[in-house]
Amino acid sequence: LPEVARLLGVSEPEARAALGDLVYDDPGTGRLVEAPEYLSGNVRTKLRAAQAAAETDPRFETNVRALQRVIPRDLGPGEIDAAFGAPFLPAPLIQQFLQETLR
């Protein structure tokens, strides 16, 4: 932020305002995070953190609104598809499934 302010020839608060929703104040780290990074990953965890922070600091209301827009809808059990060998499925779980299914 200091560098952006210097390049724009304005104060840091003015530079932060000029950046708008290109960056977000991360309530967990206190640093500015670029929007693509902040609005991806585990957005549900980030939303809970932003909601907690917004209770005491209204500037995090922007974070809450932005995160609510990017939260994916919950999938039903029939919509979840995972192939054998998917990296998030541990081998013991696949073995257990096969043993129970094929006896």
C-alpha positions, 0 to 999 in steps of 0.5 A: 500500500505504501508503494501504491500511495507513492506511485499515485501521489496520494496518502495511504487511505486514499490509495486504499480507497482507490484500490476499491474491491481489487483488494481486500483487508484480510481479517486473519492476517491484517494484510491486503490480499488481491481479490482473486486470491481472497475470493477463492480457496476455502471461502466458507472459512474466510466468510466466517472470519469476515463475519466475526471481524465485521461484528467489531469493525464495519469495514469488513462488511465489504468482505462479507458481501463479496464472499457471500457472492462467491460461495458455491451452492451446496451439492446434494449426495447425488451430485457428488462424483469421485473417480477411483484414484482421485487424489482426495480419496485415501486408498484405505477408504477405497479399499473399505468401499470395495470390501463392503460393496463386493463383499 
